[in-house]
Amino acid sequence: MLSYIFGNKKATEVAHLIWERIVRKGDTVIDATCGNGYDTLALLRMVADESGLGRVYGFDVQKVALENASSLLEVSVNPNEKELVKLFHRCHSEMAEVLPEDTSVRLIAFNLGYLPGGDKSVVTESQTTAEALTVAKEILMPGGLISLVVYVGHPGGREELETVEEFCWKLPVENWTCCKIQMLNRQLAPILVFLFKKC
Amino acid sequence: MLSYIFGNKKATEVAHLIWERIVRKGDTVIDATCGNGYDTLALLRMVADESGLGRVYGFDVQKVALENASSLLEVSVNPNEKELVKLFHRCHSEMAEVLPEDTSVRLIAFNLGYLPGGDKSVVTESQTTAEALTVAKEILMPGGLISLVVYVGHPGGREELETVEEFCWKLPVENWTCCKIQMLNRQLAPILVFLFKKC
């Protein structure tokens, strides 16, 4: 975290460090935007152990993203571990529909923007992001975290950030800590938002 | 730092933790807004050792603030340590004028707003804050930090934050990391801004 302030870490690295402080072996977590699967893999490594209880539910509306994520997992973990990841070619606003009933979700991670290396005209949209956050808020367990890395350099990126901020403003301070971390002299740098559901 | 995201620490506590990672014994540091002296005291404890080389230069435009800071130091440290603090009843925009020539300054701390418990009509002003930041930028050593805790709940608070942000936007990314940390669902919570001058 301090490394970020001192310019030695990237936003995604900071996000991973914070996830590591929250996520435990055997947890259920959600990668709301699989992209090329780097977050999915990082999350899997945090929840996987010999108990086989850990689960990573991954979502993306782009088939190519899920294929990339699946390939990355294939070459990075053993088949038993890969089994702990459930990938869905669906919008993250539908995440509650595929989860087993009464699942306690420790972390829900969003990467908002377009697929790196993919079709830049396909971006996450403010409307479905707002819907997904509303769902995420409900299914997250107390002591859990919603983590957002918001890219703002593409058309619609700023509006999506505003949608996230508006969502945060309404979260009651008694139950939520909503922290936004931003690089002021790098206008296109991703913005970090962490929503912690108090115990 | 993580404690802040999880709602367990106050903004000023986070600032102190970050200062501790930067400031070394024997350093020269500046408390640009002494207030009641709590930051001055914290800084003194970070720089003071038996070498007697450490210095804290403190500024405030309110005499009562300097009296309070002086009293706090009186009861908190021994006279030798207190000697390492130099308090000035001057605006922080004049900080360079009282420093010995060629002083390397490791940290410059600002608390923007009004004096807690004091006259709420006396607040730091955007114009002198901008001037002070321009001076601070020059006298800070590479590897040093400008730390700002910006209170926004009083009239003019938001404008002052904008002044700080405008100042940050112009700092070249090659030489500066400018990180803003904000609680999104606590509109009146102080905002943290850390400007790290790269080595």
Boltz contact constraints between the chains, C-beta under 6 A:
constraints:
  - contact:
      token1: [A, 1]
      token2: [B, 1]
      max_distance: 6.0
  - contact:
      token1: [A, 2]
      token2: [B, 21]
      max_distance: 6.0
  - contact:
      token1: [A, 5]
      token2: [B, 179]
      max_distance: 6.0
  - contact:
      token1: [A, 5]
      token2: [B, 194]
      max_distance: 6.0
  - contact:
      token1: [A, 6]
      token2: [B, 196]
      max_distance: 6.0
  - contact:
      token1: [A, 7]
      token2: [B, 177]
      max_distance: 6.0
  - contact:
      token1: [A, 21]
      token2: [B, 2]
      max_distance: 6.0
  - contact:
      token1: [A, 165]
      token2: [B, 184]
      max_distance: 6.0
  - contact:
      token1: [A, 168]
      token2: [B, 184]
      max_distance: 6.0
  - contact:
      token1: [A, 168]
      token2: [B, 185]
      max_distance: 6.0
  - contact:
      token1: [A, 169]
      token2: [B, 185]
      max_distance: 6.0
  - contact:
      token1: [A, 171]
      token2: [B, 185]
      max_distance: 6.0
  - contact:
      token1: [A, 173]
      token2: [B, 185]
      max_distance: 6.0
  - contact:
      token1: [A, 173]
      token2: [B, 186]
      max_distance: 6.0
  - contact:
      token1: [A, 176]
      token2: [B, 185]
      max_distance: 6.0
  - contact:
      token1: [A, 177]
      token2: [B, 7]
      max_distance: 6.0
  - contact:
      token1: [A, 178]
      token2: [B, 184]
      max_distance: 6.0
  - contact:
      token1: [A, 178]
      token2: [B, 185]
      max_distance: 6.0
  - contact:
      token1: [A, 179]
      token2: [B, 5]
      max_distance: 6.0
  - contact:
      token1: [A, 180]
      token2: [B, 182]
      max_distance: 6.0
  - contact:
      token1: [A, 180]
      token2: [B, 184]
      max_distance: 6.0
  - contact:
      token1: [A, 181]
      token2: [B, 181]
      max_distance: 6.0
  - contact:
      token1: [A, 182]
      token2: [B, 180]
      max_distance: 6.0
  - contact:
      token1: [A, 184]
      token2: [B, 165]
      max_distance: 6.0
  - contact:
      token1: [A, 184]
      token2: [B, 168]
      max_distance: 6.0
  - contact:
      token1: [A, 184]
      token2: [B, 178]
      max_distance: 6.0
  - contact:
      token1: [A, 184]
      token2: [B, 180]
      max_distance: 6.0
  - contact:
      token1: [A, 185]
      token2: [B, 168]
      max_distance: 6.0
  - contact:
      token1: [A, 185]
      token2: [B, 169]
      max_distance: 6.0
  - contact:
      token1: [A, 185]
      token2: [B, 171]
      max_distance: 6.0
  - contact:
      token1: [A, 185]
      token2: [B, 173]
      max_distance: 6.0
  - contact:
      token1: [A, 185]
      token2: [B, 176]
      max_distance: 6.0
  - contact:
      token1: [A, 185]
      token2: [B, 178]
      max_distance: 6.0
  - contact:
      token1: [A, 186]
      token2: [B, 173]
      max_distance: 6.0
  - contact:
      token1: [A, 194]
      token2: [B, 5]
      max_distance: 6.0
  - contact:
      token1: [A, 196]
      token2: [B, 6]
      max_distance: 6.0
